[in-house]
């Protein structure tokens, strides 16, 4: 059988070569993206070490309530909050307050510096029958713990952030939200200053009373949520920055890229077929 000569064989050969190249490039890109998705998905630490409670890229300052209103019932919640900060890494300053406030750690201190404090807020294991364990005596219980003025802690944190020239400060208030009634006017003024200076404020509440939580929420406004501090092992609560059970945004983006490349492969990389022009 003899072949039928085709007048535009050279043109078709060039189109066929271009189609093969497009198919090869799109196929390689799809394979690379799929392998990249698989590799990153098997390394959850890439998205699990986001700093909790503060926006990404910000310098956090923790304002810790150590006033007399903080009872031993809330110590475990403080311990879990500090433990989460240490476990996720990052850098934080620390301000502690009661009716006075002082800077315990400057901004930019590695979160690991908070680790020695965790033991003061962790209930030891029971070692003898009938003897309930107690929290260790902390350095603040005798000479520092007194009344409560939340404004003192927040004011000092704001002052530190401004005087140190921190580019993106964010403050985390860890408190039971029980404040001295005489402090309300000053506290309201400080919260307005936070809004004016655009300093994000996150509140981690240590089992507050409903009245204190509602009152503080009114001061903060609707845009700021009060996050409950959890007990060790408590389920059902995930702080900001913690890994989500849903699909990470990076995985959704990579999947969309794979789908787009597959669509392009179907449109531009299909085989040449005889047909009617």
BAVEX-569884 format. One record per residue (C-alpha): residue in three letters; x negated, y negated, z negated. Coordinates in steps of 0.2 Angstrom, whole numbers. Example, Ala and Ser with C-alpha at 12.3 -4.5 7.8 and 13.67 -1.06 7.14 Angstrom:
% BAVEX-569884
<site code="Ala" x="-62" y="22" z="-39"/>
<site code="Ser" x="-68" y="5" z="-36"/>
***
This chain:
% BAVEX-569884
<site code="Unk" x="0" y="0" z="0"/>
<site code="Unk" x="-7" y="-17" z="5"/>
<site code="Unk" x="-6" y="-32" z="-7"/>
<site code="Unk" x="5" y="-47" z="-1"/>
<site code="Unk" x="-6" y="-62" z="0"/>
<site code="Unk" x="-1" y="-77" z="-12"/>
<site code="Unk" x="-5" y="-94" z="-6"/>
<site code="Unk" x="-6" y="-102" z="-23"/>
<site code="Unk" x="-16" y="-88" z="-32"/>
<site code="Unk" x="-29" y="-100" z="-38"/>
<site code="Unk" x="-17" y="-112" z="-46"/>
<site code="Unk" x="-8" y="-98" z="-55"/>
<site code="Unk" x="-25" y="-91" z="-61"/>
<site code="Unk" x="-29" y="-108" z="-69"/>
<site code="Unk" x="-12" y="-109" z="-77"/>
<site code="Unk" x="-14" y="-91" z="-83"/>
<site code="Unk" x="-31" y="-95" z="-91"/>
<site code="Unk" x="-24" y="-110" z="-100"/>
<site code="Unk" x="-10" y="-100" z="-107"/>
<site code="Unk" x="-22" y="-87" z="-113"/>
<site code="Unk" x="-32" y="-100" z="-122"/>
<site code="Unk" x="-16" y="-108" z="-130"/>
<site code="Unk" x="-11" y="-91" z="-136"/>
<site code="Unk" x="-28" y="-87" z="-143"/>
<site code="Unk" x="-29" y="-104" z="-152"/>
<site code="Unk" x="-12" y="-104" z="-159"/>
<site code="Unk" x="-14" y="-86" z="-164"/>
<site code="Unk" x="-30" y="-90" z="-173"/>
<site code="Unk" x="-22" y="-105" z="-182"/>
<site code="Unk" x="-8" y="-94" z="-188"/>
<site code="Unk" x="-19" y="-81" z="-195"/>
<site code="Unk" x="-30" y="-94" z="-203"/>
<site code="Unk" x="-15" y="-102" z="-212"/>
<site code="Unk" x="-8" y="-85" z="-217"/>
<site code="Unk" x="-25" y="-80" z="-225"/>
<site code="Unk" x="-26" y="-97" z="-233"/>
<site code="Unk" x="-9" y="-95" z="-241"/>
<site code="Unk" x="-14" y="-78" z="-247"/>
<site code="Unk" x="-30" y="-84" z="-254"/>
<site code="Unk" x="-23" y="-99" z="-263"/>
<site code="Unk" x="-8" y="-90" z="-270"/>
<site code="Unk" x="-20" y="-77" z="-278"/>
<site code="Unk" x="-29" y="-91" z="-288"/>
<site code="Unk" x="-15" y="-99" z="-299"/>
<site code="Unk" x="-28" y="-108" z="-309"/>
<site code="Unk" x="-29" y="-121" z="-295"/>
<site code="Unk" x="-11" y="-128" z="-300"/>
<site code="Unk" x="-10" y="-122" z="-318"/>
<site code="Unk" x="-23" y="-134" z="-326"/>
<site code="Unk" x="-13" y="-149" z="-322"/>
<site code="Unk" x="-14" y="-160" z="-338"/>
<site code="Unk" x="3" y="-158" z="-347"/>
<site code="Unk" x="13" y="-173" z="-352"/>
<site code="Unk" x="4" y="-186" z="-342"/>
<site code="Unk" x="6" y="-191" z="-323"/>
<site code="Unk" x="-8" y="-184" z="-312"/>
<site code="Unk" x="-24" y="-195" z="-310"/>
<site code="Unk" x="-20" y="-204" z="-326"/>
<site code="Unk" x="-30" y="-206" z="-342"/>
<site code="Unk" x="-20" y="-200" z="-357"/>
<site code="Unk" x="-20" y="-207" z="-374"/>
<site code="Unk" x="-11" y="-196" z="-387"/>
<site code="Unk" x="-3" y="-206" z="-401"/>
<site code="Unk" x="0" y="-193" z="-416"/>
<site code="Unk" x="12" y="-196" z="-430"/>
<site code="Unk" x="4" y="-191" z="-447"/>
<site code="Unk" x="16" y="-201" z="-458"/>
<site code="Unk" x="24" y="-194" z="-474"/>
<site code="Unk" x="40" y="-190" z="-464"/>
<site code="Unk" x="30" y="-176" z="-455"/>
<site code="Unk" x="34" y="-161" z="-465"/>
<site code="Unk" x="26" y="-144" z="-464"/>
<site code="Unk" x="41" y="-138" z="-453"/>
<site code="Unk" x="34" y="-148" z="-439"/>
<site code="Unk" x="16" y="-144" z="-441"/>
<site code="Unk" x="17" y="-129" z="-429"/>
<site code="Unk" x="25" y="-140" z="-416"/>
<site code="Unk" x="10" y="-152" z="-417"/>
<site code="Unk" x="-2" y="-137" z="-416"/>
<site code="Unk" x="6" y="-130" z="-401"/>
<site code="Unk" x="6" y="-147" z="-392"/>
<site code="Unk" x="-12" y="-149" z="-396"/>
<site code="Unk" x="-16" y="-132" z="-391"/>
<site code="Unk" x="-8" y="-135" z="-374"/>
<site code="Unk" x="-18" y="-150" z="-371"/>
<site code="Unk" x="-34" y="-141" z="-375"/>
<site code="Unk" x="-30" y="-126" z="-364"/>
<site code="Unk" x="-26" y="-137" z="-349"/>
<site code="Unk" x="-42" y="-147" z="-350"/>
<site code="Unk" x="-43" y="-165" z="-344"/>
<site code="Unk" x="-48" y="-180" z="-355"/>
<site code="Unk" x="-38" y="-189" z="-368"/>
<site code="Unk" x="-40" y="-203" z="-381"/>
<site code="Unk" x="-32" y="-200" z="-398"/>
<site code="Unk" x="-23" y="-213" z="-410"/>
<site code="Unk" x="-16" y="-207" z="-426"/>
<site code="Unk" x="-4" y="-217" z="-437"/>
<site code="Unk" x="7" y="-218" z="-452"/>
<site code="Unk" x="10" y="-236" z="-458"/>
<site code="Unk" x="-7" y="-240" z="-451"/>
<site code="Unk" x="-16" y="-234" z="-435"/>
<site code="Unk" x="-34" y="-230" z="-430"/>
<site code="Unk" x="-43" y="-224" z="-415"/>
<site code="Unk" x="-49" y="-206" z="-418"/>
<site code="Unk" x="-56" y="-202" z="-401"/>
<site code="Unk" x="-59" y="-215" z="-387"/>
<site code="Unk" x="-51" y="-213" z="-370"/>
<site code="Unk" x="-60" y="-201" z="-358"/>
<site code="Unk" x="-65" y="-189" z="-372"/>
<site code="Unk" x="-64" y="-170" z="-366"/>
<site code="Unk" x="-48" y="-162" z="-372"/>
<site code="Unk" x="-59" y="-149" z="-380"/>
<site code="Unk" x="-62" y="-162" z="-394"/>
<site code="Unk" x="-44" y="-159" z="-400"/>
<site code="Unk" x="-48" y="-141" z="-403"/>
<site code="Unk" x="-54" y="-143" z="-421"/>
<site code="Unk" x="-38" y="-152" z="-426"/>
<site code="Unk" x="-27" y="-137" z="-420"/>
<site code="Unk" x="-31" y="-126" z="-436"/>
<site code="Unk" x="-24" y="-140" z="-447"/>
<site code="Unk" x="-7" y="-137" z="-439"/>
<site code="Unk" x="-8" y="-118" z="-437"/>
<site code="Unk" x="0" y="-107" z="-450"/>
<site code="Unk" x="-13" y="-94" z="-455"/>
<site code="Unk" x="-8" y="-75" z="-454"/>
<site code="Unk" x="-1" y="-68" z="-470"/>
<site code="Unk" x="-15" y="-58" z="-479"/>
<site code="Unk" x="-6" y="-52" z="-495"/>
<site code="Unk" x="11" y="-45" z="-498"/>
<site code="Unk" x="23" y="-58" z="-506"/>
<site code="Unk" x="11" y="-72" z="-504"/>
<site code="Unk" x="18" y="-84" z="-490"/>
<site code="Unk" x="3" y="-93" z="-480"/>
<site code="Unk" x="2" y="-112" z="-481"/>
<site code="Unk" x="-5" y="-124" z="-469"/>
<site code="Unk" x="-23" y="-130" z="-472"/>
<site code="Unk" x="-25" y="-146" z="-481"/>
<site code="Unk" x="-29" y="-159" z="-467"/>
<site code="Unk" x="-40" y="-174" z="-468"/>
<site code="Unk" x="-25" y="-186" z="-468"/>
<site code="Unk" x="-14" y="-179" z="-481"/>
<site code="Unk" x="-21" y="-188" z="-496"/>
<site code="Unk" x="-28" y="-205" z="-491"/>
<site code="Unk" x="-19" y="-209" z="-474"/>
<site code="Unk" x="-2" y="-201" z="-474"/>
<site code="Unk" x="11" y="-214" z="-480"/>
<site code="Unk" x="26" y="-224" z="-472"/>
<site code="Unk" x="30" y="-224" z="-454"/>
<site code="Unk" x="28" y="-238" z="-442"/>
<site code="Unk" x="28" y="-231" z="-424"/>
<site code="Unk" x="24" y="-248" z="-417"/>
<site code="Unk" x="7" y="-248" z="-425"/>
<site code="Unk" x="2" y="-232" z="-415"/>
<site code="Unk" x="9" y="-238" z="-399"/>
<site code="Unk" x="2" y="-255" z="-401"/>
<site code="Unk" x="-16" y="-249" z="-404"/>
<site code="Unk" x="-15" y="-237" z="-389"/>
<site code="Unk" x="-9" y="-251" z="-378"/>
<site code="Unk" x="-23" y="-262" z="-384"/>
<site code="Unk" x="-36" y="-249" z="-382"/>
<site code="Unk" x="-30" y="-245" z="-364"/>
<site code="Unk" x="-31" y="-264" z="-359"/>
<site code="Unk" x="-47" y="-268" z="-368"/>
<site code="Unk" x="-56" y="-253" z="-361"/>
<site code="Unk" x="-50" y="-257" z="-343"/>
<site code="Unk" x="-42" y="-240" z="-340"/>
<site code="Unk" x="-36" y="-240" z="-322"/>
<site code="Unk" x="-21" y="-228" z="-324"/>
<site code="Unk" x="-17" y="-226" z="-343"/>
<site code="Unk" x="-3" y="-215" z="-349"/>
<site code="Unk" x="2" y="-213" z="-367"/>
<site code="Unk" x="9" y="-198" z="-376"/>
<site code="Unk" x="19" y="-201" z="-392"/>
<site code="Unk" x="20" y="-186" z="-403"/>
<site code="Unk" x="32" y="-190" z="-417"/>
<site code="Unk" x="48" y="-185" z="-426"/>
<site code="Unk" x="54" y="-202" z="-422"/>
<site code="Unk" x="59" y="-207" z="-439"/>
<site code="Unk" x="54" y="-225" z="-441"/>
<site code="Unk" x="54" y="-238" z="-454"/>
<site code="Unk" x="70" y="-249" z="-451"/>
<site code="Unk" x="59" y="-264" z="-453"/>
<site code="Unk" x="49" y="-259" z="-439"/>
<site code="Unk" x="63" y="-258" z="-426"/>
<site code="Unk" x="60" y="-276" z="-420"/>
<site code="Unk" x="41" y="-274" z="-418"/>
<site code="Unk" x="44" y="-257" z="-409"/>
<site code="Unk" x="56" y="-264" z="-397"/>
<site code="Unk" x="44" y="-278" z="-393"/>
<site code="Unk" x="30" y="-265" z="-390"/>
<site code="Unk" x="41" y="-254" z="-379"/>
<site code="Unk" x="45" y="-269" z="-368"/>
<site code="Unk" x="26" y="-273" z="-367"/>
<site code="Unk" x="24" y="-255" z="-360"/>
<site code="Unk" x="37" y="-258" z="-347"/>
<site code="Unk" x="29" y="-275" z="-342"/>
<site code="Unk" x="11" y="-267" z="-341"/>
<site code="Unk" x="18" y="-252" z="-332"/>
<site code="Unk" x="10" y="-240" z="-344"/>
<site code="Unk" x="19" y="-223" z="-343"/>
<site code="Unk" x="25" y="-217" z="-360"/>
<site code="Unk" x="30" y="-199" z="-363"/>
<site code="Unk" x="38" y="-194" z="-380"/>
<site code="Unk" x="35" y="-177" z="-387"/>
<site code="Unk" x="48" y="-176" z="-401"/>
<site code="Unk" x="44" y="-165" z="-417"/>
<site code="Unk" x="61" y="-159" z="-421"/>
<site code="Unk" x="69" y="-176" z="-424"/>
<site code="Unk" x="86" y="-179" z="-431"/>
<site code="Unk" x="100" y="-182" z="-418"/>
<site code="Unk" x="102" y="-200" z="-424"/>
<site code="Unk" x="84" y="-204" z="-423"/>
<site code="Unk" x="83" y="-196" z="-406"/>
<site code="Unk" x="98" y="-205" z="-399"/>
<site code="Unk" x="91" y="-222" z="-407"/>
<site code="Unk" x="74" y="-220" z="-399"/>
<site code="Unk" x="82" y="-215" z="-382"/>
<site code="Unk" x="91" y="-231" z="-382"/>
<site code="Unk" x="75" y="-240" z="-385"/>
<site code="Unk" x="66" y="-231" z="-371"/>
<site code="Unk" x="80" y="-233" z="-358"/>
<site code="Unk" x="87" y="-220" z="-347"/>
<site code="Unk" x="71" y="-218" z="-336"/>
<site code="Unk" x="61" y="-210" z="-350"/>
<site code="Unk" x="65" y="-193" z="-356"/>
<site code="Unk" x="62" y="-187" z="-374"/>
<site code="Unk" x="53" y="-170" z="-373"/>
<site code="Unk" x="55" y="-157" z="-387"/>
<site code="Unk" x="39" y="-150" z="-394"/>
<site code="Unk" x="41" y="-132" z="-395"/>
<site code="Unk" x="35" y="-119" z="-407"/>
<site code="Unk" x="22" y="-106" z="-403"/>
<site code="Unk" x="29" y="-93" z="-392"/>
<site code="Unk" x="46" y="-102" z="-390"/>
<site code="Unk" x="54" y="-99" z="-373"/>
<site code="Unk" x="65" y="-110" z="-362"/>
<site code="Unk" x="54" y="-126" z="-362"/>
<site code="Unk" x="41" y="-132" z="-349"/>
<site code="Unk" x="32" y="-148" z="-352"/>
<site code="Unk" x="28" y="-159" z="-337"/>
<site code="Unk" x="13" y="-153" z="-327"/>
<site code="Unk" x="16" y="-135" z="-332"/>
<site code="Unk" x="17" y="-122" z="-318"/>
<site code="Unk" x="34" y="-120" z="-311"/>
<site code="Unk" x="43" y="-104" z="-308"/>
<site code="Unk" x="48" y="-110" z="-291"/>
<site code="Unk" x="38" y="-112" z="-275"/>
<site code="Unk" x="23" y="-124" z="-276"/>
<site code="Unk" x="24" y="-139" z="-264"/>
<site code="Unk" x="8" y="-134" z="-256"/>
<site code="Unk" x="14" y="-116" z="-252"/>
<site code="Unk" x="30" y="-124" z="-244"/>
<site code="Unk" x="19" y="-135" z="-234"/>
<site code="Unk" x="8" y="-121" z="-228"/>
<site code="Unk" x="23" y="-110" z="-224"/>
<site code="Unk" x="31" y="-125" z="-214"/>
<site code="Unk" x="14" y="-126" z="-204"/>
<site code="Unk" x="14" y="-108" z="-200"/>
<site code="Unk" x="32" y="-109" z="-194"/>
<site code="Unk" x="28" y="-124" z="-183"/>
<site code="Unk" x="13" y="-115" z="-175"/>
<site code="Unk" x="24" y="-99" z="-172"/>
<site code="Unk" x="37" y="-110" z="-163"/>
<site code="Unk" x="23" y="-118" z="-153"/>
<site code="Unk" x="17" y="-101" z="-148"/>
<site code="Unk" x="34" y="-96" z="-142"/>
<site code="Unk" x="36" y="-112" z="-132"/>
<site code="Unk" x="19" y="-115" z="-124"/>
<site code="Unk" x="11" y="-98" z="-126"/>
<site code="Unk" x="24" y="-86" z="-117"/>
<site code="Unk" x="18" y="-75" z="-103"/>
<site code="Unk" x="20" y="-81" z="-85"/>
<site code="Unk" x="35" y="-72" z="-76"/>
<site code="Unk" x="41" y="-72" z="-59"/>
<site code="Unk" x="57" y="-81" z="-57"/>
<site code="Unk" x="67" y="-93" z="-46"/>
<site code="Unk" x="60" y="-111" z="-47"/>
***
